Amino acid sequence: MYCVIDIGSNTIRLVVYRVENNTIKPMLNKKYSVIPHCYSQCVEHRAFQ
């Protein structure tokens, strides 16, 4: 099995593959949206000013 983790500016993707008979078969493909910690703190700070 092989795994690829792609960390973008506001998403993280995890893809797991299996290689059988020279063929790549995806087993898992998950994408998560994230808010960077610094960004969320800055937004909260501005909201209370």
N, C-alpha and C positions, 0 to 999 in steps of 0.2 A: 504494500500500500504506500501511496505517496500523498502528501498533504501540501496545500498552498494556502498561505495566510496573506491576505492583501489588506493592509492598513491604510485607509484613505483619510482625507481630512474630516469626514463626518460619517464614514461607514467602515465596517470591518467585515470581510468575507472569508469564510472558511470553506475550502473545497477539498474533498478526499477522493482519490482515484485508486482504482485497482487495475493492474496490467495483466491481461490474460491473452495468450496467443497473439502477442504483438498488437493488441487492441486495448485502448484506454477506455475504461468504464467508470463513469462518475458514480460514486456511492453516496456522497453527501455534498450539498451545496447550500450553505446558509449565509445570509447577509443580514447584518445588524446595523441599525442606525444608532449613532452615538453623538452626544454633545460633549465637546471638549470641556474639561473641568474649568479651565481659565475662562472660557466663553460664558459658561453658566454663572460663574462668580461675577464677571463684569456686568452681565445683564441684571443680576440681583442687586448689585451695588448701585447701578443707575436708577433702578426702580424705587429705591428708598431715598434718593436725593431730592 
